[in-house]
Amino acid sequence: MRRVYLDNSATTPVLAEVLEAMQPYFGERFGNASSIHHHGQETRAAVENARESVAALLGCRAAEVVFTSGGTEADNLAIFGIVGEGEHVITSTIEHHAVLNACKHLESDGCEVTYLPVDGRGRVDPDDVRRALHPKTKLITVMMANNETGVLQSVHEIGKIAAEADVYFHTDAVQAAGKVPVDVSQIACDLLAISGHKIHAPQGVGALYVRKGTQLAPMLYGGRHERSRRAGTENVPGIVGLGKAAELARIGLQQGDDQRLASKRDRLERAWLQVESTGVNGEGAPRVPNTTSMYVESIDGEALVIALDLQGLAVSTGAACSSGAIEPSHVLTAMGLRADRARASVRVSLGKQNTDDEVDFAIGLVPETIARLRELSPMWGKTASSLALRASSKQL
């Protein structure tokens, strides 16, 4: 059976060039990057080259890049490394659980957290950020791009608000880096998190940008790795992979990869929207070019994901870390979607490796699968009758 993978917001395949760059560090170049002999200095050079590549992708100094085990650790380090007991944090209701659950933990420790609402397109109003500020505010943490809808936030405006208030600003850019241009100086953020496996590097490696002069308390205690900001022997193969992936992502953006992904995504959306009673969650908002979240009335999203997978197409209902959740997506319900429509939503996300032919495969498969599932759905009978009644009343 042919298999097409369109769930790249969950994870991406490691590119051949990335795997090739990593390969020597699993074998002959095995040294500990903290050792001063030849073997150690060889791997230290590789780590620092990777740091330069990540810095180039983010528009920062190499010394401002801290390598982590992934986006979750980077988000946690940013939050727990800045916020102290009794201080105030501003975030949004649609953040990734790496941020939301960290904020909940802060609340249990006596901190105050303000969770800002979003509009129907899934965007935070920067004026709400400004209004939420008070004397104890220490950190604003608002994601750059949502992991379920791909909707981009006004991080440049939020960064200005934070700077004016002399408050730290952290943004989770895990779903944005490598897909849209990221320049930390333009965003005016103090901390920014990325994850390797979202940009065709391996799982288990990420990075946190920490603006020079930011006082960041470590979460791990041990050696003086990463300038005493993240103890533990470096994952050299993973870091090398992240560096190569960052280099390829930067070059790809310069060569129009984002436009090519948006063209494929838009073509798939247009075909999907020809199906009755479907729509795009976050339609009209600026989005990353590779991601769409769409609802299909009267069909359970999980049932559609399973039906498509049985025919060789991999998509998802939303965040991979929420797979199996009984509750509807917190992102979609925060946007004002009814619980049934939130459950009727699926996410399709493309990667560098996806071809026009694979998009054609999805376009051909999705409408017939929806039609078949609707035939089995008692909910669709009621919806179809209601739509027919509305159409006939308009004609009258």
Residue pairs with C-beta under 8 A, 6 or more apart in sequence:
1 311
1 312
2 312
2 361
3 312
3 313
3 314
4 312
4 313
4 314
4 354
4 358
4 361
4 362
5 13
5 314
5 351
5 353
5 354
6 313
6 314
6 315
6 348
6 349
6 350
6 354
6 358
6 362
7 314
7 315
7 316
7 320
7 347
7 348
7 349
8 198
8 290
8 349
8 350
8 351
8 354
9 147
9 148
9 150
9 175
9 198
9 290
9 291
9 316
9 347
9 349
10 316
10 319
10 320
10 349
11 197
11 198
11 203
11 320
12 197
12 198
12 199
12 200
12 351
12 352
12 353
13 200
13 351
13 353
14 200
14 201
14 202
14 241
15 200
15 244
15 245
15 248
15 352
15 353
17 244
17 248
18 200
18 201
18 202
18 241
18 244
18 245
18 248
19 241
21 240
21 241
21 243
21 244
22 202
22 237
22 238
22 240
22 241
22 244
25 43
25 46
25 236
25 237
25 240
26 237
29 39
29 42
29 43
29 46
29 236
30 39
30 43
31 37
31 38
31 39
31 40
31 41
31 42
31 43
32 39
32 40
32 43
32 233
33 40
33 43
33 44
33 46
33 47
33 233
33 234
33 236
34 40
34 44
34 223
34 225
34 233
34 234
35 41
43 234
43 236
46 236
46 239
46 240
46 243
47 67
47 234
47 236
47 239
47 240
48 62
49 240
49 243
50 67
50 239
50 240
50 242
50 243
50 244
50 246
51 62
51 65
51 67
51 239
51 243
52 62
52 243
53 243
53 244
53 246
53 247
53 250
54 62
54 65
54 194
54 207
54 242
54 243
54 246
55 61
55 62
55 64
55 65
56 246
56 247
56 250
57 177
57 178
57 182
57 246
57 247
57 249
57 250
58 65
58 177
58 182
58 183
58 184
58 192
58 194
58 209
59 182
59 183
59 184
59 185
59 186
60 184
60 185
60 209
60 211
61 212
63 212
63 227
64 184
64 209
64 210
64 211
64 212
65 207
65 208
65 209
65 210
66 74
66 77
66 207
66 208
66 209
66 210
66 226
66 227
66 229
66 230
67 205
67 206
67 207
67 226
67 230
67 234
67 235
67 239
67 242
68 74
68 77
68 205
68 206
68 207
68 208
68 230
69 204
69 205
69 206
69 235
70 195
70 196
70 197
70 203
70 204
70 205
70 206
71 96
71 98
71 172
71 174
71 193
71 194
71 195
71 198
71 206
72 98
72 206
73 206
73 219
74 193
74 194
74 195
74 206
74 207
74 208
75 96
75 98
75 99
75 102
75 141
75 170
75 172
75 193
76 98
76 102
76 219
77 208
77 216
77 218
77 219
77 229
77 230
78 141
78 170
78 191
78 193
78 208
78 210
78 216
79 89
79 99
79 102
79 103
79 106
79 139
79 141
79 170
80 102
80 106
80 217
80 219
81 216
81 217
81 218
81 219
81 229
82 138
82 139
82 168
82 170
82 191
82 214
82 215
82 216
82 217
83 89
83 106
83 111
83 138
83 139
84 138
85 109
85 110
85 111
86 110
86 111
86 136
87 111
87 112
87 136
87 137
87 138
87 139
88 111
88 112
88 113
88 114
88 134
88 136
88 137
88 138
89 103
89 106
89 111
89 112
89 113
89 114
89 137
89 138
89 139
89 140
89 141
90 113
90 114
90 116
90 129
90 132
90 133
90 137
90 139
90 140
90 141
90 142
91 99
91 100
91 103
91 113
91 114
91 115
91 116
91 140
91 141
91 142
92 115
92 116
92 117
92 118
92 124
92 142
92 143
92 153
93 115
93 116
93 117
93 118
93 330
93 334
94 118
94 122
94 143
94 146
94 330
94 331
94 334
94 335
95 103
95 141
95 142
95 143
95 172
96 143
96 147
96 172
96 174
96 319
96 321
97 319
97 321
97 322
98 172
99 141
99 143
99 172
100 330
103 113
103 115
103 141
104 113
106 113
107 113
112 136
114 132
116 124
116 125
116 128
116 129
116 132
116 142
117 124
117 128
117 334
118 124
118 334
118 335
119 125
119 335
120 335
120 336
121 151
121 282
121 283
121 284
121 285
121 335
122 146
122 149
122 151
122 281
122 282
122 285
122 331
122 334
122 335
123 151
123 153
123 154
123 285
124 142
124 153
124 154
124 158
126 154
126 157
126 158
126 161
129 140
129 142
129 158
129 161
130 161
130 165
133 161
133 165
133 167
137 165
137 167
138 167
138 168
139 167
139 168
139 169
139 170
140 158
140 161
140 162
140 167
140 168
140 169
140 170
141 169
141 170
141 171
141 172
142 153
142 155
142 158
142 169
142 171
143 153
143 171
143 172
143 173
143 174
143 175
144 152
144 153
144 155
144 171
144 172
144 173
144 175
144 176
144 182
144 187
144 192
145 151
145 152
145 153
145 173
145 175
145 176
145 179
145 180
145 287
145 288
145 291
146 153
146 175
146 282
146 331
147 174
147 175
147 318
147 319
147 331
148 281
148 293
148 318
148 319
148 329
148 331
148 332
148 347
149 281
149 282
149 285
149 287
149 291
149 293
149 331
149 332
149 335
149 347
150 175
150 282
150 287
150 288
150 290
150 291
150 292
150 293
150 349
151 282
151 285
151 286
151 287
152 176
152 180
152 285
152 286
152 287
152 288
153 171
155 171
155 187
155 189
156 186
156 187
156 188
158 169
158 171
159 169
159 171
159 187
159 188
159 189
160 188
162 168
162 169
162 188
162 189
162 190
163 169
163 188
168 190
168 191
168 214
169 187
169 188
169 189
169 190
169 191
170 189
170 190
170 191
170 192
170 193
171 187
171 189
171 191
171 192
171 193
172 192
172 193
173 182
173 192
173 193
173 194
174 193
174 194
174 195
174 198
174 206
175 198
175 288
175 291
176 182
176 288
177 194
177 198
177 199
177 249
178 194
178 198
178 199
178 245
178 246
178 249
178 250
178 252
178 253
179 199
179 258
179 261
179 288
179 289
179 290
180 253
180 258
180 288
180 289
181 253
182 192
184 192
184 209
184 211
189 209
189 211
190 210
190 211
190 214
191 208
191 209
191 210
191 211
191 214
191 216
192 208
192 209
193 206
193 207
193 208
193 209
194 206
194 207
194 208
194 209
195 205
195 206
196 202
196 203
196 204
196 205
196 206
196 207
196 238
196 241
196 242
196 245
197 203
197 204
197 205
199 242
199 245
199 246
199 249
200 245
200 248
200 249
200 351
200 352
200 353
201 238
201 241
201 242
201 244
201 245
201 246
202 237
202 238
202 241
202 242
204 235
204 238
205 235
205 238
205 239
205 241
205 242
206 242
207 242
210 216
210 229
216 229
218 228
218 229
218 230
218 231
219 230
220 230
220 231
220 232
221 231
222 231
222 232
223 231
223 232
223 233
224 231
225 231
225 232
225 233
225 234
226 234
248 352
249 257
252 258
252 352
257 352
258 289
259 289
261 289
261 290
261 350
262 289
262 290
264 350
264 354
264 356
264 359
265 289
265 290
265 291
265 292
265 348
265 350
267 359
267 363
268 292
268 348
268 359
268 362
268 363
269 280
269 292
269 294
271 363
271 366
271 367
272 278
272 294
272 363
272 366
272 367
273 279
273 280
274 367
275 296
275 366
275 367
275 370
275 371
276 387
277 296
277 297
277 298
277 383
277 387
278 294
278 295
278 296
278 297
278 370
279 294
279 295
280 292
280 293
280 294
281 293
281 294
281 295
281 332
281 335
281 337
281 345
282 293
282 335
290 349
290 350
290 351
291 347
291 348
291 349
291 350
292 347
292 348
292 349
293 318
293 332
293 345
293 346
293 347
294 345
294 346
294 348
295 301
295 337
295 341
295 342
295 344
295 345
295 346
296 304
296 344
296 345
296 346
296 370
297 341
297 344
297 380
297 383
298 344
298 374
298 377
298 379
298 380
298 382
298 383
299 344
299 370
299 373
299 374
299 377
299 379
299 380
300 343
300 344
301 317
301 343
301 344
301 345
301 346
302 317
302 343
303 373
304 346
304 369
304 370
304 373
305 315
305 316
305 317
305 346
307 369
307 372
307 373
308 314
308 315
308 365
308 366
308 369
311 365
311 369
312 361
312 365
313 361
313 362
313 365
313 366
315 346
315 347
315 348
316 323
316 346
316 347
316 349
317 323
317 329
317 345
317 346
317 347
318 329
318 331
318 332
318 345
318 347
319 329
319 331
322 329
328 337
328 339
328 342
328 343
329 342
329 345
332 341
332 342
332 345
333 339
333 342
337 345
340 379
348 362
350 359
374 380
374 384
